[in-house]
Amino acid sequence: MNPENNTNPEQQGNVDETTFLVNRHTSKGTPEAVSEQSGLEFKGITEAGAEKVRERVRTDLLETIEKSAPGSVVVLGGASDLYRTKSSSRVATEELQKLLSERNNEFLILDEAAINNLVQDRSTESTLHALQKVVSENSDKKVIISYPLYIQELTLLTKETGRMEGVTNWKIGGPDSETSTAATAEYTRLAGGTPENINAVLNWVKTHDHLEVDGKILEAPNPIETAKRYTRAFLRLQKVAKQLFPNRPLVIQITGHSWDIDVFIAYLTHHGKIDEDGVREIAAGNQGKDTVIEAFEAPVIKVGSQGATLLYRDKEYPVEDVELLEKEVQDSPKQNV
């Protein structure tokens, strides 16, 4: 028997409701931040970067979770293969544990250690089945599951093997040896040497995936394909989460990278199109900013039976092409699990 079948639907909110969050990772660098709970290093991010995550959790993420439907399952479940994305998610989990420590009657938080300890003998027990059981037994609570996994669509690295083989990206090398491509360096130079400047993304969108410098073509990622990959990442996670927790509303969070997230937001809010005006609009929102997405900032995308909306920088947009976005998964089997 599937343990989720025991969930009382009257205790839940709208089970068709899903909220998506895509946070940008926080500041990278060394010396690396240290966990307040375990003493282990948060690989790839600084202490100042970790504090930025904690601030965003206090001001943004906690509010989104509190406003989610009753009985929601919150999955902090996606990251790229670069350490700073998983570390950002783990800092967020620790901050949530701290903030909600006296609200055990409302929230249950399962971090990686807790999930790994659900079973003693993996040869006879299934961790996923045990997780389903725990979630089902806490139908009166919002359950926060933190297990940031590598999602291939979020990679920043040009791959030599696998499903992303040959797809041009912003970096080469590996998690311990990432190096910017010539296109990455040139877009940064054109933005005054500041990758946070929105001009970096505007120049990328303007030149699409081919930047000419001194008669030489520098290849960059394709903005539309980048946005579609992020869409597929969310929809794949949603599919898995619905299979595991079919009678619960969902909040699904992933941690990705700037520039990529900016074009993803523009894509969702401008009918599947990406241009300079759209990027400027999403950057400004109702706050008048002209920067790329900031450390652990995130758009909030809500999808339900009545349609979808995206909230970013205090401005709400209709997402009118949900059916089109879902079709991306069907049309791109190479990218699916």
C-alpha positions, -999 to +999 in steps of 0.1 A: +000+000+000+012+035-008+014+053+026+002+085+010-032+069+004-038+073+041-037+111+039-070+128+048-076+152+019-098+174+041-066+183+060-049+195+029-050+226+007-056+224-030-036+194-041-033+208-076-014+238-064+024+240-069+047+268-060+081+270-077+111+289-064+144+293-082+170+309-060+203+322-072+232+308-053+250+331-029+284+347-030+311+322-039+347+322-026+370+314+003+375+311+032+344+290+032+315+294+056+311+269+084+278+252+095+264+265+128+251+230+136+276+205+124+308+226+121+313+213+086+322+237+058+297+250+033+319+243+003+322+271-023+305+300-004+318+326+020+305+334+055+292+367+041+275+347+014+259+324+040+246+354+059+230+367+027+211+333+025+200+336+061+187+371+055+167+359+024+153+330+043+141+354+071+126+379+047+114+358+017+116+320+019+099+316+053+071+339+042+065+319+011+064+287+031+040+302+056+017+314+029+017+280+011-014+258+012-022+238+043-004+204+043+022+215+017+053+194+011+082+218+006+110+202-014+144+219-015+155+195-041+176+209-070+210+223-075+237+224-102+270+204-100+288+234-086+292+234-048+278+268-042+243+259-052+240+229-028+258+249+000+233+278-004+204+253+000+219+237+030+224+271+047+188+279+040+178+246+056+197+254+088+182+288+090+147+273+086+155+248+114+165+277+136+135+298+129+110+270+132+125+252+162+096+261+184+068+255+159+070+217+157+032+215+158+031+232+125+063+222+106+084+191+102+119+196+087+138+166+073+173+175+062+197+151+045+209+135+077+174+129+089+163+114+056+194+092+054+187+079+089+151+069+082+161+033+074+188+012+090+191-015+064+188-003+028+189-039+015+155-045+031+140-011+034+134+018+010+143+053+020+117+067-004+090+045+011+101+055+046+100+092+036+065+087+021+054+072+054+067+100+075+051+126+053+018+107+054+019+105+092+023+143+094-006+153+072-015+180+097+019+197+092+038+214+064+068+191+058+101+206+046+123+181+028+159+193+021+179+171-002+196+192-029+204+169-058+223+176-090+199+185-118+216+183-151+196+211-167+211+236-142+247+229-150+270+258-158+296+235-173+301+224-209+299+186-207+320+162-227+298+132-220+262+124-209+229+140-219+243+175-219+272+165-241+282+193-264+258+219-251+276+252-250+277+267-215+294+294-194+322+273-179+346+245-187+363+221-164+347+206-133+334+216-099+370+219-086+384+235-117+358+256-133+371+282-158+351+308-177+348+306-214+359+334-237+322+344-242+316+346-204+347+368-200+337+391-229+301+396-217+315+404-183+339+429-198+311+446-218+292+450-186+321+470-171+337+440-155+308+435-132+287+403-139+260+417-116+253+445-142+222+438-162+241+448-193+258+414-192+224+397-197+212+423-222+243+418-244+238+381-242+202+383-253+211+409-280+238+387-295+219+355-289+245+327-288+272+341-311+293+370-299+317+384-325+350+399-312+377+410-336+362+389-364+361+358-342+328+342-331+326+333-295+299+307-287+276+313-258+246+293-244+214+298-263+191+319-241+158+302-252+173+267-247+186+278-213+152+290-202+136+258-215+161+237-195+151+254-163+115+248-171+122+211-176+141+209-144+111+222-124+086+201-142+106+169-137+109+176-100+072+183-098+064+150-115+086+130-091+071+149-061+036+143-072+043+106-075+058+105-040+032+128-023+001+126-046-023+141-021-004+172-010+002+207-023+038+213-033+065+239-030+095+230-051+127+250-048+159+247-068+191+267-066+207+279-099+228+306-115+224+342-125+220+352-161+204+318-167+176+326-141+171+361-156+163+347-190+142+320-175+121+347-157+118+367-189+108+336-209+080+327-185+066+363-183+068+372-220+050+343-237+081+322-244+101+351-259+133+367-246+144+401-257+161+431-242+129+449-232+117+418-214+149+414-194+149+451-185+113+448-173+119+418-150+150+434-136+131+466-127+100+450-114+083+475-090+117+482-074+134+501-102+165+479-101+189+473-130+208+443-117+207+406-123+191+384-098+208+388-064+222+363-039+194+338-029+168+360-045+140+341-062+109+346-083+078+329-068+058+310-095+024+297-085+006+272-107-030+260-100-062+250-116-070+287-123-037+294-141-002+306-131+015+338-119+051+348-113+060+373-086+095+390-088+107+422-073+072+431-061+056+428-095+033+400-105+030+387-140+006+362-156+022+331-169-002+324-198+017+295-215+016+268-188+004+242-213+032+252-237+058+249-209+046+215-199+048+204-235+086+211-233+090+179-213+072+158-239+090+174-268+125+169-253+128+133-242+166+135-243+166+158-214+142+138-193+149+110-167 
